[in-house]
């Protein structure tokens, strides 16, 4: 299974819902393109919902980090929500869970943008 990406607005926050595997190849290229497009379109508050992500590798991590840095340069912020299981372990191992604001539930994550 690849990676399905959908987006929705919650107030002025754009929530990106991911389903599947964020791994090297077409899935990660689509994620990178989507995030770049959202940032280029002026979105400055992005919440990446990882609840449906079953696997993430170094290319998926790289895309998230690159997007986090890019949006900060534009005066915005990218945050993560619902990292669980293997995905949480990878984020914890790479210390990204301490670098990129991460939340266990969406209401708390959304509230943190205000």
N, CA, C and O atoms as a printed pandas DataFrame, in Angstrom:
     atom_number atom_name residue_name chain_id  residue_number  x_coord  y_coord  z_coord
0              1         N          UNK        A               1    0.843   -1.173    0.000
1              2        CA          UNK        A               1    0.000    0.000    0.000
2              3         C          UNK        A               1    0.892    1.241    0.000
3              4         O          UNK        A               1    1.869    1.301    0.746
4              5         N          UNK        A               2    0.565    2.217   -0.823
5              6        CA          UNK        A               2    1.304    3.469   -0.902
6              7         C          UNK        A               2    0.883    4.413    0.197
7              8         O          UNK        A               2    0.568    3.995    1.311
8              9         N          UNK        A               3    0.880    5.676   -0.123
9             10        CA          UNK        A               3    0.517    6.698    0.843
10            11         C          UNK        A               3   -0.623    7.524    0.281
11            12         O          UNK        A               3   -0.504    8.107   -0.797
12            13         N          UNK        A               4   -1.730    7.575    1.010
13            14        CA          UNK        A               4   -2.843    8.433    0.641
14            15         C          UNK        A               4   -2.729    9.709    1.462
15            16         O          UNK        A               4   -2.482    9.674    2.667
16            17         N          UNK        A               5   -2.913   10.832    0.787
17            18        CA          UNK        A               5   -2.789   12.131    1.423
18            19         C          UNK        A               5   -4.067   12.913    1.186
19            20         O          UNK        A               5   -4.502   13.079    0.046
20            21         N          UNK        A               6   -4.664   13.392    2.266
21            22        CA          UNK        A               6   -5.823   14.265    2.124
22            23         C          UNK        A               6   -5.620   15.451    3.056
23            24         O          UNK        A               6   -4.910   15.361    4.058
24            25         N          UNK        A               7   -6.254   16.559    2.707
25            26        CA          UNK        A               7   -6.104   17.744    3.532
26            27         C          UNK        A               7   -7.471   18.315    3.865
27            28         O          UNK        A               7   -8.444   18.138    3.132
28            29         N          UNK        A               8   -7.510   18.997    4.986
29            30        CA          UNK        A               8   -8.736   19.652    5.442
30            31         C          UNK        A               8   -8.333   20.841    6.289
31            32         O          UNK        A               8   -7.223   20.892    6.820
32            33         N          UNK        A               9   -9.231   21.788    6.412
33            34        CA          UNK        A               9   -8.985   22.978    7.219
34            35         C          UNK        A               9   -9.709   22.858    8.550
35            36         O          UNK        A               9  -10.835   22.366    8.624
36            37         N          UNK        A              10   -9.043   23.314    9.590
37            38        CA          UNK        A              10   -9.664   23.461   10.902
38            39         C          UNK        A              10   -9.295   24.866   11.357
39            40         O          UNK        A              10   -8.213   25.092   11.900
40            41         N          UNK        A              11  -10.198   25.800   11.131
41            42        CA          UNK        A              11   -9.886   27.208   11.373
42            43         C          UNK        A              11   -8.829   27.645   10.376
43            44         O          UNK        A              11   -8.999   27.490    9.167
44            45         N          UNK        A              12   -7.728   28.196   10.895
45            46        CA          UNK        A              12   -6.653   28.620   10.003
46            47         C          UNK        A              12   -5.516   27.602    9.926
47            48         O          UNK        A              12   -4.440   27.899    9.409
48            49         N          UNK        A              13   -5.765   26.395   10.448
49            50        CA          UNK        A              13   -4.774   25.322   10.415
50            51         C          UNK        A              13   -5.134   24.345    9.306
51            52         O          UNK        A              13   -6.281   23.912    9.193
52            53         N          UNK        A              14   -4.148   24.003    8.492
53            54        CA          UNK        A              14   -4.352   22.989    7.466
54            55         C          UNK        A              14   -3.897   21.649    8.049
55            56         O          UNK        A              14   -2.745   21.500    8.456
56            57         N          UNK        A              15   -4.799   20.694    8.082
57            58        CA          UNK        A              15   -4.494   19.364    8.611
58            59         C          UNK        A              15   -4.263   18.437    7.428
59            60         O          UNK        A              15   -5.108   18.305    6.543
60            61         N          UNK        A              16   -3.107   17.803    7.432
61            62        CA          UNK        A              16   -2.748   16.853    6.381
62            63         C          UNK        A              16   -2.866   15.449    6.971
63            64         O          UNK        A              16   -2.081   15.067    7.838
64            65         N          UNK        A              17   -3.851   14.686    6.498
65            66        CA          UNK        A              17   -4.071   13.320    6.983
66            67         C          UNK        A              17   -3.333   12.340    6.080
67            68         O          UNK        A              17   -3.538   12.327    4.866
68            69         N          UNK        A              18   -2.479   11.525    6.676
69            70        CA          UNK        A              18   -1.703   10.543    5.919
70            71         C          UNK        A              18   -2.175    9.136    6.258
71            72         O          UNK        A              18   -2.468    8.827    7.413
72            73         N          UNK        A              19   -2.246    8.294    5.242
73            74        CA          UNK        A              19   -2.639    6.889    5.402
74            75         C          UNK        A              19   -1.689    6.022    4.594
75            76         O          UNK        A              19   -1.534    6.227    3.390
76            77         N          UNK        A              20   -1.051    5.056    5.245
77            78        CA          UNK        A              20   -0.189    4.129    4.517
78            79         C          UNK        A              20    1.262    4.242    4.954
79            80         O          UNK        A              20    1.567    4.470    6.125
80            81         N          UNK        A              21    2.156    4.074    3.967
81            82        CA          UNK        A              21    3.590    4.048    4.250
82            83         C          UNK        A              21    4.281    5.281    3.678
83            84         O          UNK        A              21    4.162    5.570    2.487
84            85         N          UNK        A              22    4.999    6.003    4.528
85            86        CA          UNK        A              22    5.778    7.161    4.099
86            87         C          UNK        A              22    7.222    6.696    3.909
87            88         O          UNK        A              22    8.094    6.941    4.743
88            89         N          UNK        A              23    7.439    6.020    2.789
89            90        CA          UNK        A              23    8.737    5.414    2.523
90            91         C          UNK        A              23    9.273    5.874    1.169
91            92         O          UNK        A              23    8.563    6.499    0.381
92            93         N          UNK        A              24   10.522    5.554    0.923
93            94        CA          UNK        A              24   11.208    5.987   -0.288
94            95         C          UNK        A              24   10.421    5.578   -1.538
95            96         O          UNK        A              24    9.818    4.506   -1.598
96            97         N          UNK        A              25   10.452    6.454   -2.513
97            98        CA          UNK        A              25    9.776    6.185   -3.777
98            99         C          UNK        A              25    8.658    7.165   -4.047
99           100         O          UNK        A              25    8.673    8.301   -3.573
100          101         N          UNK        A              26    7.706    6.713   -4.804
101          102        CA          UNK        A              26    6.616    7.583   -5.249
102          103         C          UNK        A              26    5.818    8.183   -4.092
103          104         O          UNK        A              26    5.429    9.350   -4.143
104          105         N          UNK        A              27    5.576    7.391   -3.061
105          106        CA          UNK        A              27    4.796    7.879   -1.913
106          107         C          UNK        A              27    5.467    9.085   -1.280
107          108         O          UNK        A              27    4.813   10.089   -1.000
108          109         N          UNK        A              28    6.763    8.990   -1.055
109          110        CA          UNK        A              28    7.470   10.098   -0.426
110          111         C          UNK        A              28    7.565   11.298   -1.364
111          112         O          UNK        A              28    7.494   12.440   -0.911
112          113         N          UNK        A              29    7.722   11.055   -2.647
113          114        CA          UNK        A              29    7.758   12.158   -3.616
114          115         C          UNK        A              29    6.435   12.919   -3.605
115          116         O          UNK        A              29    6.422   14.148   -3.676
116          117         N          UNK        A              30    5.330   12.194   -3.518
117          118        CA          UNK        A              30    4.012   12.834   -3.469
118          119         C          UNK        A              30    3.849   13.644   -2.190
119          120         O          UNK        A              30    3.298   14.744   -2.218
120          121         N          UNK        A              31    4.324   13.108   -1.070
121          122        CA          UNK        A              31    4.252   13.832    0.198
122          123         C          UNK        A              31    5.082   15.109    0.122
123          124         O          UNK        A              31    4.627   16.172    0.543
124          125         N          UNK        A              32    6.277   15.009   -0.405
125          126        CA          UNK        A              32    7.148   16.167   -0.541
126          127         C          UNK        A              32    6.519   17.237   -1.431
127          128         O          UNK        A              32    6.534   18.421   -1.095
128          129         N          UNK        A              33    5.972   16.816   -2.561
129          130        CA          UNK        A              33    5.325   17.742   -3.491
130          131         C          UNK        A              33    4.127   18.413   -2.841
131          132         O          UNK        A              33    3.943   19.623   -2.974
132          133         N          UNK        A              34    3.317   17.641   -2.142
133          134        CA          UNK        A              34    2.123   18.175   -1.479
134          135         C          UNK        A              34    2.496   19.214   -0.428
135          136         O          UNK        A              34    1.915   20.298   -0.388
136          137         N          UNK        A              35    3.468   18.884    0.425
137          138        CA          UNK        A              35    3.881   19.816    1.470
138          139         C          UNK        A              35    4.482   21.083    0.873
139          140         O          UNK        A              35    4.186   22.186    1.334
140          141         N          UNK        A              36    5.312   20.936   -0.136
141          142        CA          UNK        A              36    5.918   22.101   -0.792
142          143         C          UNK        A              36    4.841   22.994   -1.392
143          144         O          UNK        A              36    4.904   24.218   -1.273
144          145         N          UNK        A              37    3.859   22.385   -2.031
145          146        CA          UNK        A              37    2.766   23.135   -2.644
146          147         C          UNK        A              37    1.950   23.884   -1.589
147          148         O          UNK        A              37    1.578   25.039   -1.795
148          149         N          UNK        A              38    1.676   23.238   -0.480
149          150        CA          UNK        A              38    0.913   23.876    0.599
150          151         C          UNK        A              38    1.659   25.083    1.166
151          152         O          UNK        A              38    1.060   26.129    1.416
152          153         N          UNK        A              39    2.948   24.934    1.363
153          154        CA          UNK        A              39    3.756   26.031    1.891
154          155         C          UNK        A              39    3.841   27.157    0.862
155          156         O          UNK        A              39    3.693   28.329    1.208
156          157         N          UNK        A              40    4.080   26.803   -0.402
157          158        CA          UNK        A              40    4.159   27.805   -1.471
158          159         C          UNK        A              40    2.842   28.544   -1.651
159          160         O          UNK        A              40    2.831   29.689   -2.104
160          161         N          UNK        A              41    1.729   27.900   -1.301
161          162        CA          UNK        A              41    0.407   28.520   -1.429
162          163         C          UNK        A              41    0.075   29.445   -0.262
163          164         O          UNK        A              41   -0.998   30.047   -0.228
164          165         N          UNK        A              42    0.993   29.557    0.691
165          166        CA          UNK        A              42    0.789   30.493    1.793
166          167         C          UNK        A              42    0.312   29.881    3.085
167          168         O          UNK        A              42    0.061   30.606    4.048
168          169         N          UNK        A              43    0.177   28.576    3.142
169          170        CA          UNK        A              43   -0.225   27.940    4.400
170          171         C          UNK        A              43    0.932   28.057    5.393
171          172         O          UNK        A              43    2.058   27.657    5.097
172          173         N          UNK        A              44    0.643   28.608    6.573
173          174        CA          UNK        A              44    1.682   28.833    7.566
174          175         C          UNK        A              44    1.456   28.043    8.849
175          176         O          UNK        A              44    2.284   28.081    9.759
176          177         N          UNK        A              45    0.343   27.331    8.924
177          178        CA          UNK        A              45    0.050   26.477   10.068
178          179         C          UNK        A              45   -0.370   25.120    9.527
179          180         O          UNK        A              45   -1.486   24.954    9.036
180          181         N          UNK        A              46    0.535   24.151    9.620
181          182        CA          UNK        A              46    0.257   22.821    9.084
182          183         C          UNK        A              46    0.404   21.787   10.190
183          184         O          UNK        A              46    1.405   21.755   10.906
184          185         N          UNK        A              47   -0.611   20.947   10.313
185          186        CA          UNK        A              47   -0.613   19.836   11.264
186          187         C          UNK        A              47   -0.612   18.542   10.463
187          188         O          UNK        A              47   -1.544   18.277    9.704
188          189         N          UNK        A              48    0.427   17.742   10.631
189          190        CA          UNK        A              48    0.527   16.462    9.921
190          191         C          UNK        A              48    0.010   15.365   10.840
191          192         O          UNK        A              48    0.594   15.086   11.887
192          193         N          UNK        A              49   -1.106   14.741   10.428
193          194        CA          UNK        A              49   -1.742   13.676   11.191
194          195         C          UNK        A              49   -1.152   12.338   10.752
195          196         O          UNK        A              49   -1.370   11.890    9.626
196          197         N          UNK        A              50   -0.405   11.711   11.655
197          198        CA          UNK        A              50    0.291   10.459   11.349
198          199         C          UNK        A              50   -0.466    9.224   11.816
199          200         O          UNK        A              50    0.090    8.125   11.798
200          201         N          UNK        A              51   -1.716    9.374   12.232
201          202        CA          UNK        A              51   -2.456    8.246   12.812
202          203         C          UNK        A              51   -2.587    7.070   11.851
203          204         O          UNK        A              51   -2.644    5.922   12.292
204          205         N          UNK        A              52   -2.635    7.329   10.568
205          206        CA          UNK        A              52   -2.792    6.253    9.595
206          207         C          UNK        A              52   -1.495    5.778    8.971
207          208         O          UNK        A              52   -1.515    4.960    8.052
208          209         N          UNK        A              53   -0.357    6.282    9.458
209          210        CA          UNK        A              53    0.934    5.895    8.888
210          211         C          UNK        A              53    1.433    4.636    9.584
211          212         O          UNK        A              53    1.637    4.619   10.798
212          213         N          UNK        A              54    1.624    3.590    8.800
213          214        CA          UNK        A              54    2.064    2.310    9.355
214          215         C          UNK        A              54    3.577    2.163    9.340
215          216         O          UNK        A              54    4.137    1.374   10.102
216          217         N          UNK        A              55    4.240    2.922    8.471
217          218        CA          UNK        A              55    5.694    2.808    8.356
218          219         C          UNK        A              55    6.263    4.127    7.847
219          220         O          UNK        A              55    5.663    4.793    7.003
220          221         N          UNK        A              56    7.429    4.492    8.371
221          222        CA          UNK        A              56    8.134    5.681    7.895
222          223         C          UNK        A              56    9.619    5.341    7.867
223          224         O          UNK        A              56   10.135    4.690    8.775
224          225         N          UNK        A              57   10.298    5.790    6.815
225          226        CA          UNK        A              57   11.731    5.536    6.727
226          227         C          UNK        A              57   12.478    6.868    6.661
227          228         O          UNK        A              57   11.885    7.930    6.853
228          229         N          UNK        A              58   13.769    6.806    6.391
229          230        CA          UNK        A              58   14.586    8.014    6.401
230          231         C          UNK        A              58   14.140    9.038    5.361
231          232         O          UNK        A              58   14.291   10.239    5.580
232          233         N          UNK        A              59   13.600    8.589    4.244
233          234        CA          UNK        A              59   13.138    9.547    3.236
234          235         C          UNK        A              59   11.879   10.268    3.709
235          236         O          UNK        A              59   11.720   11.462    3.455
236          237         N          UNK        A              60   10.999    9.569    4.382
237          238        CA          UNK        A              60    9.800   10.197    4.950
238          239         C          UNK        A              60   10.167   11.178    6.051
239          240         O          UNK        A              60    9.601   12.268    6.136
240          241         N          UNK        A              61   11.115   10.788    6.891
241          242        CA          UNK        A              61   11.605   11.672    7.950
242          243         C          UNK        A              61   12.235   12.917    7.326
243          244         O          UNK        A              61   11.986   14.038    7.771
244          245         N          UNK        A              62   13.043   12.711    6.303
245          246        CA          UNK        A              62   13.707   13.825    5.625
246          247         C          UNK        A              62   12.694   14.818    5.060
247          248         O          UNK        A              62   12.885   16.030    5.167
248          249         N          UNK        A              63   11.635   14.318    4.470
249          250        CA          UNK        A              63   10.596   15.187    3.911
250          251         C          UNK        A              63    9.941   16.020    5.003
251          252         O          UNK        A              63    9.712   17.215    4.816
252          253         N          UNK        A              64    9.640   15.409    6.128
253          254        CA          UNK        A              64    9.014   16.136    7.238
254          255         C          UNK        A              64    9.973   17.200    7.779
255          256         O          UNK        A              64    9.568   18.338    8.012
256          257         N          UNK        A              65   11.231   16.836    7.977
257          258        CA          UNK        A              65   12.216   17.789    8.503
258          259         C          UNK        A              65   12.410   18.947    7.525
259          260         O          UNK        A              65   12.432   20.106    7.938
260          261         N          UNK        A              66   12.549   18.648    6.250
261          262        CA          UNK        A              66   12.734   19.681    5.232
262          263         C          UNK        A              66   11.541   20.633    5.217
263          264         O          UNK        A              66   11.716   21.847    5.114
264          265         N          UNK        A              67   10.344   20.093    5.320
265          266        CA          UNK        A              67    9.134   20.920    5.332
266          267         C          UNK        A              67    9.059   21.756    6.605
267          268         O          UNK        A              67    8.662   22.920    6.559
268          269         N          UNK        A              68    9.436   21.176    7.735
269          270        CA          UNK        A              68    9.466   21.891    9.010
270          271         C          UNK        A              68   10.395   23.098    8.912
271          272         O          UNK        A              68   10.030   24.196    9.332
272          273         N          UNK        A              69   11.595   22.902    8.361
273          274        CA          UNK        A              69   12.569   23.986    8.226
274          275         C          UNK        A              69   12.070   25.035    7.234
275          276         O          UNK        A              69   12.186   26.233    7.496
276          277         N          UNK        A              70   11.521   24.605    6.105
277          278        CA          UNK        A              70   11.042   25.533    5.077
278          279         C          UNK        A              70    9.926   26.415    5.603
279          280         O          UNK        A              70    9.952   27.630    5.405
280          281         N          UNK        A              71    8.946   25.823    6.270
281          282        CA          UNK        A              71    7.818   26.616    6.749
282          283         C          UNK        A              71    8.263   27.583    7.849
283          284         O          UNK        A              71    7.717   28.681    7.959
284          285         N          UNK        A              72    9.237   27.192    8.656
285          286        CA          UNK        A              72    9.764   28.111    9.684
286          287         C          UNK        A              72   10.443   29.312    9.043
287          288         O          UNK        A              72   10.341   30.432    9.545
288          289         N          UNK        A              73   11.134   29.076    7.936
289          290        CA          UNK        A              73   11.780   30.185    7.219
290          291         C          UNK        A              73   10.757   31.178    6.673
291          292         O          UNK        A              73   11.061   32.354    6.475
292          293         N          UNK        A              74    9.551   30.690    6.436
293          294        CA          UNK        A              74    8.467   31.542    5.933
294          295         C          UNK        A              74    7.596   32.087    7.071
295          296         O          UNK        A              74    6.540   32.667    6.817
296          297         N          UNK        A              75    8.027   31.904    8.307
297          298        CA          UNK        A              75    7.293   32.437    9.448
298          299         C          UNK        A              75    6.148   31.567    9.925
299          300         O          UNK        A              75    5.279   32.037   10.660
300          301         N          UNK        A              76    6.132   30.306    9.519
301          302        CA          UNK        A              76    5.062   29.397    9.921
302          303         C          UNK        A              76    5.567   28.282   10.808
303          304         O          UNK        A              76    6.702   28.302   11.283
304          305         N          UNK        A              77    4.697   27.310   11.021
305          306        CA          UNK        A              77    5.045   26.169   11.874
306          307         C          UNK        A              77    4.356   24.907   11.362
307          308         O          UNK        A              77    3.212   24.945   10.908
308          309         N          UNK        A              78    5.065   23.809   11.445
309          310        CA          UNK        A              78    4.532   22.488   11.127
310          311         C          UNK        A              78    4.597   21.684   12.417
311          312         O          UNK        A              78    5.616   21.685   13.107
312          313         N          UNK        A              79    3.514   21.003   12.735
313          314        CA          UNK        A              79    3.450   20.171   13.935
314          315         C          UNK        A              79    2.944   18.788   13.552
315          316         O          UNK        A              79    2.366   18.596   12.482
316          317         N          UNK        A              80    3.171   17.830   14.443
317          318        CA          UNK        A              80    2.766   16.445   14.215
318          319         C          UNK        A              80    1.742   16.018   15.263
319          320         O          UNK        A              80    1.756   16.491   16.400
320          321         N          UNK        A              81    0.854   15.111   14.853
321          322        CA          UNK        A              81   -0.118   14.559   15.790
322          323         C          UNK        A              81   -0.316   13.073   15.503
323          324         O          UNK        A              81   -0.217   12.629   14.359
324          325         N          UNK        A              82   -0.591   12.332   16.537
325          326        CA          UNK        A              82   -0.926   10.897   16.456
326          327         C          UNK        A              82    0.196   10.010   15.941
327          328         O          UNK        A              82   -0.071    9.049   15.220
328          329         N          UNK        A              83    1.437   10.303   16.288
329          330        CA          UNK        A              83    2.522    9.374   15.946
330          331         C          UNK        A              83    2.446    8.220   16.952
331          332         O          UNK        A              83    2.559    8.433   18.159
332          333         N          UNK        A              84    2.257    7.019   16.452
333          334        CA          UNK        A              84    2.128    5.860   17.332
334          335         C          UNK        A              84    2.985    4.711   16.819
335          336         O          UNK        A              84    3.478    4.738   15.692
336          337         N          UNK        A              85    3.151    3.711   17.659
337          338        CA          UNK        A              85    3.838    2.486   17.264
338          339         C          UNK        A              85    5.216    2.721   16.674
339          340         O          UNK        A              85    6.028    3.462   17.228
340          341         N          UNK        A              86    5.468    2.079   15.541
341          342        CA          UNK        A              86    6.759    2.148   14.864
342          343         C          UNK        A              86    7.109    3.582   14.471
343          344         O          UNK        A              86    8.264    3.993   14.577
344          345         N          UNK        A              87    6.125    4.329   14.025
345          346        CA          UNK        A              87    6.367    5.717   13.601
346          347         C          UNK        A              87    6.845    6.540   14.798
347          348         O          UNK        A              87    7.798    7.310   14.675
348          349         N          UNK        A              88    6.203    6.389   15.938
349          350        CA          UNK        A              88    6.630    7.109   17.147
350          351         C          UNK        A              88    8.050    6.700   17.535
351          352         O          UNK        A              88    8.869    7.547   17.891
352          353         N          UNK        A              89    8.335    5.414   17.466
353          354        CA          UNK        A              89    9.673    4.923   17.819
354          355         C          UNK        A              89   10.747    5.543   16.938
355          356         O          UNK        A              89   11.811    5.924   17.429
356          357         N          UNK        A              90   10.476    5.648   15.638
357          358        CA          UNK        A              90   11.440    6.255   14.717
358          359         C          UNK        A              90   11.633    7.729   15.046
359          360         O          UNK        A              90   12.764    8.214   15.070
360          361         N          UNK        A              91   10.548    8.442   15.298
361          362        CA          UNK        A              91   10.645    9.862   15.651
362          363         C          UNK        A              91   11.379   10.063   16.974
363          364         O          UNK        A              91   12.127   11.026   17.141
364          365         N          UNK        A              92   11.160    9.155   17.897
365          366        CA          UNK        A              92   11.835    9.232   19.197
366          367         C          UNK        A              92   13.323    8.914   19.043
367          368         O          UNK        A              92   14.168    9.602   19.616
368          369         N          UNK        A              93   13.637    7.893   18.284
369          370        CA          UNK        A              93   15.022    7.477   18.071
370          371         C          UNK        A              93   15.833    8.577   17.392
371          372         O          UNK        A              93   17.006    8.772   17.712
372          373         N          UNK        A              94   15.219    9.290   16.466
373          374        CA          UNK        A              94   15.908   10.364   15.750
374          375         C          UNK        A              94   15.838   11.697   16.498
375          376         O          UNK        A              94   16.356   12.706   16.018
376          377         N          UNK        A              95   15.205   11.705   17.661
377          378        CA          UNK        A              95   15.020   12.887   18.508
378          379         C          UNK        A              95   14.121   13.950   17.880
379          380         O          UNK        A              95   14.057   15.075   18.375
380          381         N          UNK        A              96   13.439   13.610   16.811
381          382        CA          UNK        A              96   12.532   14.560   16.175
382          383         C          UNK        A              96   11.306   14.828   17.030
383          384         O          UNK        A              96   10.704   15.896   16.925
384          385         N          UNK        A              97   10.932   13.889   17.863
385          386        CA          UNK        A              97    9.774   14.052   18.728
386          387         C          UNK        A              97   10.016   15.212   19.702
387          388         O          UNK        A              97    9.069   15.803   20.222
388          389         N          UNK        A              98   11.298   15.532   19.943
389          390        CA          UNK        A              98   11.653   16.648   20.812
390          391         C          UNK        A              98   11.873   17.936   20.028
391          392         O          UNK        A              98   11.824   19.024   20.602
392          393         N          UNK        A              99   12.114   17.827   18.730
393          394        CA          UNK        A              99   12.416   18.984   17.894
394          395         C          UNK        A              99   11.173   19.554   17.223
395          396         O          UNK        A              99   10.947   20.763   17.248
396          397         N          UNK        A             100   10.381   18.693   16.633
397          398        CA          UNK        A             100    9.150   19.108   15.963
398          399         C          UNK        A             100    8.010   18.952   16.968
399          400         O          UNK        A             100    7.815   17.868   17.517
400          401         N          UNK        A             101    7.255   20.027   17.215
401          402        CA          UNK        A             101    6.151   19.915   18.176
402          403         C          UNK        A             101    5.229   18.748   17.813
403          404         O          UNK        A             101    4.734   18.653   16.690
404          405         N          UNK        A             102    5.010   17.862   18.791
405          406        CA          UNK        A             102    4.220   16.651   18.565
406          407         C          UNK        A             102    3.172   16.497   19.651
407          408         O          UNK        A             102    3.415   16.808   20.817
408          409         N          UNK        A             103    2.016   16.018   19.257
409          410        CA          UNK        A             103    0.880   15.904   20.167
410          411         C          UNK        A             103    0.232   14.540   20.034
411          412         O          UNK        A             103    0.319   13.894   18.990
412          413         N          UNK        A             104   -0.423   14.109   21.110
413          414        CA          UNK        A             104   -1.117   12.824   21.109
414          415         C          UNK        A             104   -2.536   12.924   20.563
415          416         O          UNK        A             104   -3.075   11.945   20.045
416          417         N          UNK        A             105   -3.151   14.118   20.679
417          418        CA          UNK        A             105   -4.527   14.252   20.217
418          419         C          UNK        A             105   -4.688   15.544   19.418
419          420         O          UNK        A             105   -3.990   16.532   19.648
420          421         N          UNK        A             106   -5.609   15.508   18.494
421          422        CA          UNK        A             106   -5.815   16.632   17.577
422          423         C          UNK        A             106   -6.322   17.902   18.264
423          424         O          UNK        A             106   -5.843   18.984   17.926
424          425         N          UNK        A             107   -7.265   17.828   19.209
425          426        CA          UNK        A             107   -7.705   19.070   19.852
426          427         C          UNK        A             107   -6.554   19.835   20.525
427          428         O          UNK        A             107   -6.485   21.061   20.429
428          429         N          UNK        A             108   -5.662   19.120   21.198
429          430        CA          UNK        A             108   -4.507   19.771   21.842
430          431         C          UNK        A             108   -3.574   20.369   20.798
431          432         O          UNK        A             108   -3.059   21.475   20.967
432          433         N          UNK        A             109   -3.367   19.631   19.730
433          434        CA          UNK        A             109   -2.485   20.114   18.662
434          435         C          UNK        A             109   -3.055   21.376   18.038
435          436         O          UNK        A             109   -2.328   22.349   17.838
436          437         N          UNK        A             110   -4.348   21.373   17.727
437          438        CA          UNK        A             110   -4.975   22.541   17.112
438          439         C          UNK        A             110   -4.942   23.748   18.048
439          440         O          UNK        A             110   -4.696   24.872   17.611
440          441         N          UNK        A             111   -5.190   23.510   19.331
441          442        CA          UNK        A             111   -5.176   24.590   20.316
442          443         C          UNK        A             111   -3.797   25.217   20.440
443          444         O          UNK        A             111   -3.682   26.399   20.766
444          445         N          UNK        A             112   -2.752   24.443   20.186
445          446        CA          UNK        A             112   -1.389   24.950   20.336
446          447         C          UNK        A             112   -1.008   25.974   19.264
447          448         O          UNK        A             112   -0.003   26.670   19.408
448          449         N          UNK        A             113   -1.791   26.073   18.207
449          450        CA          UNK        A             113   -1.493   27.019   17.138
450          451         C          UNK        A             113   -1.922   28.439   17.493
451          452         O          UNK        A             113   -1.510   29.388   16.827
452          453         N          UNK        A             114   -2.744   28.600   18.535
453          454        CA          UNK        A             114   -3.222   29.943   18.872
454          455         C          UNK        A             114   -2.287   30.653   19.813
455          456         O          UNK        A             114   -2.544   31.795   20.196
